[in-house]
Structures are given as structure tokens and as C-alpha cells.
């Protein structure tokens, strides 16, 4: 299930929990929260950047990329790229 981040719309009206950003795990089908679960202050959903990590460095080696059919370009500066 995704984790969503919320914060009080007006920080001076929220409690300690919602004046700072807080995280809630919700189903993607659930409606967005509209009030703080602790103090009932009005809250808003904070859009978070998408992130991912590649856990296995060996998958990104030049040799493996070439083997899988990918082309790696190296930036040499001034708009020039060299194909590996």
C-alpha cells in the first residue's frame, strides 16, 4: 500500500502532529484525508517526488548493459557524447 504525506492547511490551527508533515499508509482506492486524525484540523495532501533505487550495481555495468542491448552514452562536455 502506498504511503501518503499530509500537513495542516493552516499550521497555526493544527496540532503538533499535523503542523509538521505526517505519513499515512492508505489503499490507492481510499479517499484522501481532509482532517487531522488527532485534532480534526483541515489538512492537505503533499505531493512527493517519485523515487527508486537500483539495488544491484552489477546490473548497471557497461558490459551488462551492452549484453542486454542498451547503449550507454558518456557526456564529454560541450554537447558531445561518446558511445560506449
RAWO-V110653 format. One line per field, one symbol per residue. ss: DSSP state (@ for helix, = for strand, . for the rest). psi: psi as a letter, one per 20 degrees, with the letter a starting at -180 (. if undefined). Layout:
ss->???
psi->???
This chain:
ss->.=======..@@@..@@@@..=====........=......=====..........@@@@.@@@@@@.....=====..====.
psi->qqpqprqpgohiirahgihrqqqppqqhiqqqqiqpigijqprqpppqqqqrqoiohhhjqgghgghijqppppojrkjpqpp.
